Amino acid sequence: MFRIVCYVISAILLLNCLACQQGRCRKTEGNTSDNWTLLFDGSSLEQWQSSTTVENISICWQIQDGELLGIPKSKRPKDAHASLLTKKRFSNFELEFEFKLEAPTKENATNGGVKYFVYPNTELGLEFQLYARVGEIPGPYATADLYDIFAATGAQLRPFDEWNSARIVSHGNMCEHWLNGTKVLVYERGGQSFRAAIARSKFKDREGFGELQAGHIMLQDYTGGVGFRNIRIREL
């Protein structure tokens, strides 16, 4: 009997080892895994705060099947609004998330974004644009562009019924935008070309725009119709 028990234990250990080698076993500690912190765990928004009121969160967003969905403006009370900001501010970081855009119509576009280095008590910050409309979208207003500042290159959105993967990297003054595994934009905050682009943008009157030492991450509430999942961040 003892020998049989030993064989069973050995078999279980071997299976666990194989599972880890195949990537199904991950070291976790609290809300982190390999230095990553989940900003959205599929069930709660405890890492986030509203840009307006707490009550507006449930009016503007819903959690369903592990996904965070922006409720379309047409399906909520007029003027109800709540962008979501992280409670914590970040400086050097790698942010990963998946998103899906509701298919646009001739009458309505789908418009949102993920902002970073957001100023306290505002919705103002650098924006990884999320946008879909019928017809061509010029830069810098298409998905993965740095909204109103720099256009991305080589960005390819998946069909509207599929999820896209995105990544934002900020290290020192250098920033990167990634879409579906492709690096589509690199720029230097505070660099000469950055400041020249700011001077041509709607942010030209905001002194030092985009050059904060640290700021909030924000999921923009604009038209609704944008879904998110697997949002995580690690500080560099």
DRENDO-1510 file (C-alpha; in Angstrom, 1 decimal, always signed):
<recs>
REC; n; res; u; v; w
REC; 1; MET; +0.0; +0.0; +0.0 .
REC; 2; PHE; +2.8; +2.4; +0.9 .
REC; 3; ARG; +4.4; +1.8; -2.5 .
REC; 4; ILE; +1.1; +2.6; -4.3 .
REC; 5; VAL; +0.7; +5.8; -2.4 .
REC; 6; CYS; +4.3; +6.8; -3.3 .
REC; 7; TYR; +3.5; +6.1; -7.0 .
REC; 8; VAL; +0.4; +8.3; -6.8 .
REC; 9; ILE; +2.2; +11.2; -5.2 .
REC; 10; SER; +5.0; +10.9; -7.8 .
REC; 11; ALA; +2.5; +11.0; -10.6 .
REC; 12; ILE; +0.8; +14.1; -9.2 .
REC; 13; LEU; +4.1; +15.9; -8.8 .
REC; 14; LEU; +5.1; +15.0; -12.4 .
REC; 15; LEU; +1.8; +16.3; -13.8 .
REC; 16; ASN; +2.1; +19.5; -11.9 .
REC; 17; CYS; +5.6; +20.0; -13.2 .
REC; 18; LEU; +4.5; +19.4; -16.8 .
REC; 19; ALA; +1.7; +21.9; -16.4 .
REC; 20; CYS; +4.1; +24.6; -15.2 .
REC; 21; GLN; +6.4; +23.9; -18.1 .
REC; 22; GLN; +3.5; +24.4; -20.5 .
REC; 23; GLY; +2.7; +27.7; -18.9 .
REC; 24; ARG; -0.5; +26.7; -17.1 .
REC; 25; CYS; +1.1; +27.2; -13.6 .
REC; 26; ARG; +1.9; +30.8; -12.6 .
REC; 27; LYS; +3.3; +32.1; -9.4 .
REC; 28; THR; +0.8; +34.4; -7.8 .
REC; 29; GLU; +0.9; +36.5; -4.6 .
REC; 30; GLY; -2.2; +38.5; -3.7 .
REC; 31; ASN; -3.2; +40.5; -6.8 .
REC; 32; THR; +0.2; +40.2; -8.5 .
REC; 33; SER; +1.8; +37.6; -10.8 .
REC; 34; ASP; +5.5; +38.0; -11.9 .
REC; 35; ASN; +5.5; +41.7; -10.8 .
REC; 36; TRP; +2.2; +42.3; -12.7 .
REC; 37; THR; -0.8; +43.8; -10.9 .
REC; 38; LEU; -4.3; +43.2; -12.1 .
REC; 39; LEU; -6.1; +46.5; -12.6 .
REC; 40; PHE; -9.3; +44.6; -13.6 .
REC; 41; ASP; -9.7; +41.1; -12.3 .
REC; 42; GLY; -13.0; +40.4; -14.2 .
REC; 43; SER; -15.3; +40.9; -11.3 .
REC; 44; SER; -14.6; +44.2; -9.5 .
REC; 45; LEU; -13.4; +47.8; -9.9 .
REC; 46; GLU; -11.7; +48.2; -6.6 .
REC; 47; GLN; -8.5; +49.6; -8.3 .
REC; 48; TRP; -10.6; +52.4; -10.0 .
REC; 49; GLN; -12.4; +55.6; -9.1 .
REC; 50; SER; -15.0; +57.6; -11.0 .
REC; 51; SER; -14.2; +60.9; -12.8 .
REC; 52; THR; -17.6; +62.1; -11.7 .
REC; 53; THR; -19.7; +60.2; -9.1 .
REC; 54; VAL; -19.6; +56.7; -7.7 .
REC; 55; GLU; -23.2; +56.3; -8.7 .
REC; 56; ASN; -22.5; +57.0; -12.3 .
REC; 57; ILE; -20.1; +54.0; -12.6 .
REC; 58; SER; -22.9; +51.4; -12.7 .
REC; 59; ILE; -24.9; +53.6; -15.1 .
REC; 60; CYS; -22.0; +53.9; -17.6 .
REC; 61; TRP; -20.2; +50.6; -17.2 .
REC; 62; GLN; -21.2; +46.9; -16.6 .
REC; 63; ILE; -19.2; +43.8; -15.7 .
REC; 64; GLN; -20.3; +40.7; -17.6 .
REC; 65; ASP; -18.5; +37.4; -18.1 .
REC; 66; GLY; -15.2; +38.8; -16.9 .
REC; 67; GLU; -15.4; +41.8; -19.3 .
REC; 68; LEU; -15.8; +45.5; -18.5 .
REC; 69; LEU; -18.2; +47.0; -21.0 .
REC; 70; GLY; -18.9; +50.7; -21.6 .
REC; 71; ILE; -22.7; +51.1; -21.9 .
REC; 72; PRO; -23.6; +53.0; -25.1 .
REC; 73; LYS; -24.8; +56.5; -24.6 .
REC; 74; SER; -28.1; +55.7; -26.3 .
REC; 75; LYS; -28.8; +53.2; -23.5 .
REC; 76; ARG; -28.2; +55.4; -20.5 .
REC; 77; PRO; -29.7; +58.6; -19.0 .
REC; 78; LYS; -28.7; +61.8; -20.8 .
REC; 79; ASP; -25.5; +63.4; -19.6 .
REC; 80; ALA; -24.6; +60.4; -17.4 .
REC; 81; HIS; -20.8; +60.1; -17.5 .
REC; 82; ALA; -18.0; +58.4; -15.7 .
REC; 83; SER; -14.5; +57.8; -16.9 .
REC; 84; LEU; -12.5; +55.4; -14.7 .
REC; 85; LEU; -9.2; +56.5; -13.2 .
REC; 86; THR; -6.8; +54.3; -11.3 .
REC; 87; LYS; -6.6; +55.2; -7.6 .
REC; 88; LYS; -2.8; +55.0; -8.0 .
REC; 89; ARG; -0.5; +57.2; -10.1 .
REC; 90; PHE; +2.2; +55.7; -12.3 .
REC; 91; SER; +5.4; +56.9; -13.9 .
REC; 92; ASN; +7.5; +54.1; -15.4 .
REC; 93; PHE; +5.2; +51.2; -16.3 .
REC; 94; GLU; +4.1; +48.6; -18.8 .
REC; 95; LEU; +0.4; +48.5; -19.3 .
REC; 96; GLU; -1.4; +45.6; -21.1 .
REC; 97; PHE; -5.0; +45.3; -21.9 .
REC; 98; GLU; -7.4; +43.8; -24.4 .
REC; 99; PHE; -10.2; +45.8; -26.0 .
REC; 100; LYS; -13.1; +45.3; -28.4 .
REC; 101; LEU; -15.0; +48.1; -30.3 .
REC; 102; GLU; -18.7; +47.9; -31.1 .
REC; 103; ALA; -19.1; +48.1; -34.9 .
REC; 104; PRO; -19.9; +51.7; -35.9 .
REC; 105; THR; -22.8; +52.8; -38.0 .
REC; 106; LYS; -23.1; +55.6; -40.5 .
REC; 107; GLU; -24.9; +57.6; -37.7 .
REC; 108; ASN; -22.6; +56.7; -34.8 .
REC; 109; ALA; -18.9; +56.1; -34.3 .
REC; 110; THR; -17.4; +54.2; -31.4 .
REC; 111; ASN; -15.0; +56.4; -29.5 .
REC; 112; GLY; -13.0; +55.8; -26.4 .
REC; 113; GLY; -9.4; +55.7; -25.3 .
REC; 114; VAL; -6.9; +54.7; -22.6 .
REC; 115; LYS; -5.2; +57.7; -21.2 .
REC; 116; TYR; -2.0; +57.9; -19.1 .
REC; 117; PHE; -0.2; +60.6; -17.2 .
REC; 118; VAL; -3.6; +62.0; -16.4 .
REC; 119; TYR; -3.6; +65.2; -14.4 .
REC; 120; PRO; -5.2; +65.0; -10.9 .
REC; 121; ASN; -8.9; +65.9; -10.8 .
REC; 122; THR; -9.2; +66.0; -14.6 .
REC; 123; GLU; -9.6; +63.7; -17.6 .
REC; 124; LEU; -6.7; +65.3; -19.4 .
REC; 125; GLY; -3.8; +63.2; -20.3 .
REC; 126; LEU; -1.9; +61.4; -23.1 .
REC; 127; GLU; -4.3; +59.1; -25.0 .
REC; 128; PHE; -4.0; +55.7; -26.7 .
REC; 129; GLN; -6.9; +56.3; -29.1 .
REC; 130; LEU; -9.6; +53.7; -29.5 .
REC; 131; TYR; -11.9; +54.7; -32.4 .
REC; 132; ALA; -14.0; +53.2; -35.1 .
REC; 133; ARG; -16.2; +54.9; -37.7 .
REC; 134; VAL; -17.5; +54.2; -41.2 .
REC; 135; GLY; -15.0; +55.5; -43.6 .
REC; 136; GLU; -11.4; +56.4; -43.5 .
REC; 137; ILE; -9.9; +57.8; -40.3 .
REC; 138; PRO; -7.0; +60.2; -40.7 .
REC; 139; GLY; -4.2; +60.3; -38.2 .
REC; 140; PRO; -3.6; +61.2; -35.4 .
REC; 141; TYR; -7.2; +60.1; -34.6 .
REC; 142; ALA; -7.2; +56.4; -35.4 .
REC; 143; THR; -6.9; +53.5; -33.0 .
REC; 144; ALA; -3.4; +53.3; -31.4 .
REC; 145; ASP; -2.5; +56.9; -32.3 .
REC; 146; LEU; -1.4; +59.3; -29.6 .
REC; 147; TYR; -4.6; +61.3; -29.9 .
REC; 148; ASP; -4.2; +64.6; -31.7 .
REC; 149; ILE; -0.4; +64.4; -31.4 .
REC; 150; PHE; +1.2; +61.5; -33.3 .
REC; 151; ALA; -0.1; +58.9; -35.8 .
REC; 152; ALA; +0.8; +55.3; -35.4 .
REC; 153; THR; +2.3; +53.3; -38.2 .
REC; 154; GLY; +1.2; +49.8; -39.2 .
REC; 155; ALA; -1.7; +49.5; -36.8 .
REC; 156; GLN; -4.1; +46.8; -37.8 .
REC; 157; LEU; -7.4; +46.4; -36.0 .
REC; 158; ARG; -9.1; +43.0; -35.9 .
REC; 159; PRO; -12.7; +42.5; -36.9 .
REC; 160; PHE; -15.2; +44.1; -34.6 .
REC; 161; ASP; -16.3; +40.7; -33.1 .
REC; 162; GLU; -12.7; +39.9; -32.0 .
REC; 163; TRP; -10.6; +41.1; -29.1 .
REC; 164; ASN; -7.5; +43.3; -29.8 .
REC; 165; SER; -4.4; +43.3; -27.6 .
REC; 166; ALA; -2.7; +46.5; -26.7 .
REC; 167; ARG; +0.3; +47.7; -24.7 .
REC; 168; ILE; +1.6; +51.0; -23.5 .
REC; 169; VAL; +5.2; +51.3; -22.2 .
REC; 170; SER; +6.6; +54.3; -20.5 .
REC; 171; HIS; +10.2; +54.3; -19.3 .
REC; 172; GLY; +11.8; +57.6; -18.5 .
REC; 173; ASN; +10.7; +60.0; -21.3 .
REC; 174; MET; +10.3; +57.2; -23.9 .
REC; 175; CYS; +6.9; +55.8; -24.7 .
REC; 176; GLU; +5.6; +53.0; -26.9 .
REC; 177; HIS; +2.2; +52.0; -28.3 .
REC; 178; TRP; +1.7; +48.4; -29.3 .
REC; 179; LEU; -1.3; +46.9; -31.1 .
REC; 180; ASN; -1.8; +43.2; -31.6 .
REC; 181; GLY; +1.8; +42.4; -31.1 .
REC; 182; THR; +3.2; +45.2; -33.3 .
REC; 183; LYS; +5.0; +48.3; -32.0 .
REC; 184; VAL; +3.3; +51.1; -33.9 .
REC; 185; LEU; +4.5; +54.2; -32.2 .
REC; 186; VAL; +7.6; +55.4; -30.3 .
REC; 187; TYR; +8.0; +58.9; -29.1 .
REC; 188; GLU; +9.9; +61.0; -26.4 .
REC; 189; ARG; +7.8; +63.0; -24.0 .
REC; 190; GLY; +9.3; +66.5; -23.8 .
REC; 191; GLY; +11.4; +66.0; -26.9 .
REC; 192; GLN; +11.7; +68.5; -29.7 .
REC; 193; SER; +9.2; +66.7; -32.1 .
REC; 194; PHE; +6.8; +66.1; -29.2 .
REC; 195; ARG; +6.7; +69.7; -28.2 .
REC; 196; ALA; +6.3; +70.8; -31.8 .
REC; 197; ALA; +3.3; +68.4; -32.2 .
REC; 198; ILE; +1.8; +69.7; -28.9 .
REC; 199; ALA; +2.1; +73.3; -30.3 .
REC; 200; ARG; -0.1; +72.2; -33.3 .
REC; 201; SER; -2.6; +70.3; -31.1 .
REC; 202; LYS; -5.6; +71.3; -29.0 .
REC; 203; PHE; -3.3; +71.0; -26.0 .
REC; 204; LYS; -1.1; +73.9; -27.0 .
REC; 205; ASP; -2.3; +76.2; -24.3 .
REC; 206; ARG; -1.6; +73.7; -21.5 .
REC; 207; GLU; +2.0; +74.4; -20.4 .
REC; 208; GLY; +4.2; +71.3; -20.3 .
REC; 209; PHE; +1.3; +69.0; -21.4 .
REC; 210; GLY; +2.2; +65.3; -21.3 .
REC; 211; GLU; +5.3; +65.9; -19.2 .
REC; 212; LEU; +4.1; +65.0; -15.7 .
REC; 213; GLN; +6.4; +62.9; -13.5 .
REC; 214; ALA; +3.5; +60.5; -12.7 .
REC; 215; GLY; -0.2; +60.4; -13.4 .
REC; 216; HIS; -3.3; +58.2; -13.4 .
REC; 217; ILE; -4.3; +55.6; -16.0 .
REC; 218; MET; -7.8; +56.3; -17.3 .
REC; 219; LEU; -10.4; +54.4; -19.3 .
REC; 220; GLN; -12.3; +57.1; -21.2 .
REC; 221; ASP; -16.0; +57.2; -21.2 .
REC; 222; TYR; -17.0; +58.9; -24.4 .
REC; 223; THR; -19.6; +57.2; -26.6 .
REC; 224; GLY; -19.6; +53.8; -24.8 .
REC; 225; GLY; -19.5; +50.6; -26.9 .
REC; 226; VAL; -15.9; +49.8; -25.8 .
REC; 227; GLY; -15.1; +46.6; -23.9 .
REC; 228; PHE; -12.0; +45.8; -21.9 .
REC; 229; ARG; -10.6; +42.7; -20.2 .
REC; 230; ASN; -7.3; +41.4; -18.9 .
REC; 231; ILE; -6.0; +44.9; -17.8 .
REC; 232; ARG; -2.7; +44.6; -15.9 .
REC; 233; ILE; +0.3; +46.8; -15.2 .
REC; 234; ARG; +3.8; +46.4; -13.9 .
REC; 235; GLU; +6.1; +49.2; -12.7 .
REC; 236; LEU; +9.5; +49.4; -14.3 .
</recs>
